[in-house]
Amino acid sequence: MTRRLLLSSLIAGALACGHAAPAAPDRATLILVGGDVVTNLPDRPRVTAVAIRGARILAIGDDAEVRALAGADARVIELRGRTVTVGLADGHCHLYGLGVASEHVNLRGQPSEAAAVAAVVAAAQGRPAGEWVEGRGWDQNPWGGAFPTKASLDAALGDLPVALRRVDGHAVWVNSAVLKLAGVGKATPDPAGGKIIRDASGEPTGVLVDNAMALIDATSPKASPEARERRIRAAAAQAIAAGITAVHEMGIDDDTVAAYRRLAKAGELPLRVSAYLEGDAAHPEGLAERELEPDDGDDYFALVGVKYFADGALGSRGAALIADYSDDPGNRGLYVTAPDVLDRAVGIAAKSGWQVATHAIGDAGVHATLDAYQHAIEANPGQDLRLRVEHAQVMTSDDIVRMGKLGVIASMQPTHATSDMPWAEARLGPERIKGAYAWRRVLDAKGFIVAGSDFPVEDVSPLAGIYAAVTRTDAQGQPAGGWYPDQKLTLDEAIFAFTAAPAVAGFVEDYRGHLAPGMVADLTVYDRPLVADHTLLDAHVDATIVGGELVYERGGE
């Protein structure tokens, strides 16, 4: 059986299991009736009501069937036509990073370098001497395309250390004080897989890309265990308010893993976290000695895989391309990890039982990742690896087909397309852009898409991602008809990608991802029927249910 057929059979088997009547005459503790309930079941995709007992689904069906199961003390939620789905899951995000960003200067949407500096100055008022000012969210593309420099920060903030990450997290903008602390100067060489942006004389300008950011990170202040837990709690509160019941937390260190474990043990995580360790591709041998923490379906924290980086990001021209950037001749981006090093790291991780997720945005980065994955699949016949390509933004036609044949998961973020569309074609040109953000082409090649947001790079709300997936337009509905509209998803496909697909990618499709008796009771309730149009952006989440518990309600029922 091919890997693609194996994955398809796993999904079909899980979806087929959910129609037997409950064996015991249990009564429901919570019922939802009178709505548009999306089950993700192929032969019964919609019902009007669902009954929950404790942490599990008791039954699905019509209102009369479900009302008859209500226990004496059951809570009844009258939906009045509102949509309910399986709990939304973000298949690629940075929950801890969201918590960090909530405490730092938010530079998203600043219209110019000067405006960004002004925001930093305002945030720095009253800060103790020597404490860094940190922020995130700047994007040079709306500023004319040129990277900002240390000069503007130096003039406004003097010797106060300032470090500001780009919106995609693949570049950092610092002032002279930070460069001095990090020991970065004219003689500092570019590290492998990174670039120190320099002026005509060779002096660092204050922007460091991809692996060069490690030079700054080695000097920056480290968070305490208490700060890590505080940030996770704050981010989790934002996530459940957006209807998210589960996340795939991409690329965290051991200190953050420990913080998640403490919170989960104390019962202080309101949503489910499947974590991927921040991998060291140059030294992967330690993975064989480490113990995985697989998800048993009910877990609130699991350590399931390792994340590597093949290349950088398109916005900072760090994504590795097969041919030159159309708007930067001579530049083909960066391999953050050399292909031979990535190949070895993937092989060791897969052999050791770790699910591998690799960040790959450019077509050369994706190609190198699929080469490594193909070798790992061949070296582990019959093993269910469920290897993942994170982002998969730019691909050749051949690699789109190869991904489907290998059964490799495409972990894609719909809002990246609508955020990048003002400048992406300039980066790639009119032909190469046809293989970018190409969701329909992936599905047509029998590929499997898991949707996410990459927050805090993009907005937390999965509804924004569903809207981007079904319209391919911005919040103003532009361009009319959608950007490359032939690549749109249907509403049901988009909901599946944000609910059932992450369950499959996380090896928990027998427990989560569809609504049927015995399944885990993770649900999201919206304030209206969901329709594949601009009204998705007006929709709100009314309630988030995790393990049968209402962990979020918007102003009551």
RAZI-V146888 format. One record per backbone hydrogen bond with DSSP energy under -0.5 kcal/mol. NH is the residue of the N-H (numbers start at 1). CO is the residue of the C=O. If there is no record, write none. Layout:
nh=NH co=CO
nh=NH co=CO
This chain:
nh=4 co=405
nh=6 co=2
nh=7 co=3
nh=8 co=4
nh=9 co=5
nh=10 co=6
nh=11 co=7
nh=12 co=8
nh=13 co=9
nh=14 co=10
nh=15 co=11
nh=16 co=12
nh=17 co=13
nh=17 co=14
nh=18 co=15
nh=20 co=17
nh=26 co=24
nh=28 co=69
nh=29 co=52
nh=30 co=52
nh=31 co=75
nh=32 co=50
nh=33 co=77
nh=35 co=48
nh=36 co=82
nh=37 co=35
nh=37 co=47
nh=38 co=36
nh=38 co=84
nh=39 co=37
nh=39 co=45
nh=40 co=45
nh=44 co=41
nh=47 co=37
nh=48 co=61
nh=49 co=61
nh=50 co=32
nh=51 co=59
nh=52 co=30
nh=53 co=56
nh=56 co=53
nh=57 co=519
nh=58 co=51
nh=59 co=51
nh=61 co=49
nh=66 co=62
nh=67 co=63
nh=68 co=64
nh=69 co=66
nh=70 co=67
nh=71 co=28
nh=74 co=71
nh=75 co=29
nh=77 co=31
nh=77 co=75
nh=78 co=76
nh=79 co=33
nh=79 co=77
nh=80 co=33
nh=81 co=34
nh=82 co=79
nh=83 co=528
nh=84 co=36
nh=85 co=524
nh=87 co=522
nh=88 co=243
nh=89 co=498
nh=90 co=246
nh=91 co=89
nh=91 co=451
nh=93 co=248
nh=94 co=455
nh=98 co=94
nh=99 co=95
nh=100 co=96
nh=101 co=97
nh=102 co=98
nh=103 co=99
nh=103 co=100
nh=104 co=100
nh=104 co=101
nh=105 co=134
nh=107 co=105
nh=107 co=136
nh=110 co=107
nh=116 co=112
nh=117 co=113
nh=118 co=114
nh=119 co=115
nh=120 co=116
nh=121 co=117
nh=122 co=118
nh=123 co=119
nh=124 co=120
nh=125 co=121
nh=125 co=122
nh=127 co=124
nh=131 co=128
nh=133 co=161
nh=134 co=132
nh=135 co=163
nh=136 co=105
nh=137 co=165
nh=138 co=165
nh=143 co=140
nh=144 co=141
nh=145 co=140
nh=150 co=205
nh=152 co=149
nh=153 co=149
nh=154 co=150
nh=155 co=151
nh=156 co=152
nh=157 co=153
nh=158 co=154
nh=160 co=157
nh=163 co=133
nh=164 co=173
nh=165 co=135
nh=166 co=171
nh=167 co=138
nh=169 co=166
nh=172 co=208
nh=173 co=164
nh=174 co=172
nh=174 co=206
nh=175 co=162
nh=179 co=175
nh=180 co=176
nh=181 co=177
nh=182 co=178
nh=183 co=179
nh=183 co=180
nh=184 co=179
nh=185 co=183
nh=188 co=185
nh=194 co=191
nh=195 co=209
nh=197 co=195
nh=197 co=207
nh=199 co=203
nh=202 co=199
nh=205 co=197
nh=206 co=197
nh=208 co=172
nh=209 co=195
nh=210 co=170
nh=211 co=193
nh=212 co=209
nh=213 co=210
nh=214 co=211
nh=215 co=212
nh=216 co=213
nh=217 co=213
nh=218 co=214
nh=219 co=216
nh=220 co=216
nh=228 co=224
nh=229 co=225
nh=230 co=226
nh=231 co=227
nh=232 co=228
nh=233 co=229
nh=234 co=230
nh=235 co=231
nh=236 co=232
nh=237 co=233
nh=238 co=234
nh=239 co=235
nh=240 co=236
nh=241 co=237
nh=242 co=238
nh=242 co=239
nh=243 co=240
nh=244 co=239
nh=245 co=88
nh=246 co=88
nh=247 co=272
nh=248 co=90
nh=249 co=247
nh=249 co=274
nh=250 co=93
nh=250 co=248
nh=251 co=249
nh=251 co=276
nh=252 co=276
nh=257 co=253
nh=258 co=254
nh=259 co=255
nh=260 co=256
nh=261 co=257
nh=262 co=258
nh=263 co=259
nh=264 co=260
nh=265 co=261
nh=266 co=262
nh=267 co=264
nh=268 co=263
nh=270 co=268
nh=272 co=245
nh=273 co=300
nh=274 co=247
nh=274 co=272
nh=275 co=273
nh=275 co=302
nh=276 co=249
nh=277 co=305
nh=278 co=252
nh=279 co=277
nh=279 co=307
nh=281 co=279
nh=283 co=280
nh=284 co=281
nh=286 co=283
nh=287 co=284
nh=288 co=285
nh=289 co=286
nh=290 co=286
nh=290 co=287
nh=292 co=290
nh=293 co=303
nh=302 co=273
nh=303 co=293
nh=304 co=275
nh=304 co=302
nh=305 co=275
nh=306 co=355
nh=307 co=277
nh=308 co=357
nh=310 co=359
nh=311 co=359
nh=312 co=318
nh=312 co=334
nh=317 co=314
nh=318 co=313
nh=319 co=313
nh=321 co=319
nh=321 co=332
nh=325 co=328
nh=325 co=331
nh=326 co=427
nh=328 co=325
nh=331 co=328
nh=332 co=330
nh=334 co=318
nh=336 co=310
nh=336 co=334
nh=337 co=310
nh=341 co=338
nh=342 co=338
nh=343 co=339
nh=344 co=340
nh=345 co=341
nh=346 co=342
nh=347 co=343
nh=348 co=344
nh=349 co=345
nh=350 co=346
nh=351 co=347
nh=352 co=348
nh=353 co=350
nh=354 co=349
nh=355 co=304
nh=357 co=306
nh=358 co=388
nh=359 co=308
nh=359 co=357
nh=360 co=390
nh=364 co=320
nh=365 co=320
nh=366 co=362
nh=367 co=363
nh=368 co=364
nh=369 co=365
nh=370 co=366
nh=371 co=367
nh=372 co=368
nh=373 co=369
nh=374 co=370
nh=375 co=371
nh=376 co=372
nh=377 co=373
nh=378 co=374
nh=379 co=375
nh=380 co=376
nh=380 co=377
nh=383 co=380
nh=385 co=383
nh=388 co=356
nh=389 co=409
nh=390 co=358
nh=390 co=388
nh=391 co=389
nh=391 co=411
nh=392 co=360
nh=392 co=390
nh=394 co=361
nh=395 co=435
nh=400 co=396
nh=401 co=397
nh=402 co=398
nh=403 co=399
nh=404 co=400
nh=405 co=401
nh=406 co=402
nh=407 co=403
nh=408 co=403
nh=409 co=387
nh=410 co=448
nh=411 co=389
nh=411 co=409
nh=412 co=410
nh=412 co=450
nh=414 co=412
nh=416 co=413
nh=417 co=413
nh=417 co=414
nh=418 co=414
nh=419 co=415
nh=420 co=416
nh=421 co=417
nh=423 co=420
nh=424 co=420
nh=427 co=423
nh=428 co=424
nh=429 co=425
nh=432 co=428
nh=433 co=429
nh=434 co=431
nh=435 co=432
nh=436 co=433
nh=437 co=393
nh=439 co=437
nh=442 co=438
nh=443 co=439
nh=444 co=440
nh=445 co=441
nh=446 co=443
nh=447 co=442
nh=448 co=408
nh=450 co=410
nh=451 co=497
nh=452 co=412
nh=453 co=92
nh=454 co=92
nh=457 co=454
nh=464 co=461
nh=465 co=461
nh=466 co=462
nh=467 co=463
nh=468 co=464
nh=469 co=465
nh=470 co=466
nh=471 co=467
nh=472 co=467
nh=472 co=468
nh=474 co=478
nh=477 co=474
nh=482 co=479
nh=483 co=472
nh=484 co=482
nh=485 co=482
nh=487 co=484
nh=488 co=485
nh=489 co=469
nh=494 co=490
nh=495 co=491
nh=496 co=492
nh=497 co=493
nh=498 co=494
nh=499 co=496
nh=501 co=496
nh=503 co=499
nh=504 co=500
nh=505 co=501
nh=506 co=502
nh=507 co=504
nh=508 co=503
nh=511 co=508
nh=512 co=508
nh=515 co=39
nh=516 co=514
nh=517 co=18
nh=518 co=57
nh=519 co=516
nh=520 co=511
nh=521 co=55
nh=522 co=520
nh=523 co=521
nh=523 co=545
nh=524 co=85
nh=525 co=543
nh=526 co=83
nh=527 co=540
nh=533 co=531
nh=536 co=533
nh=537 co=534
nh=538 co=535
nh=539 co=535
nh=542 co=525
nh=542 co=540
nh=543 co=525
nh=544 co=552
nh=545 co=523
nh=546 co=549
nh=548 co=521
nh=549 co=546
nh=551 co=544
nh=551 co=549
nh=552 co=544
nh=554 co=542
nh=555 co=553
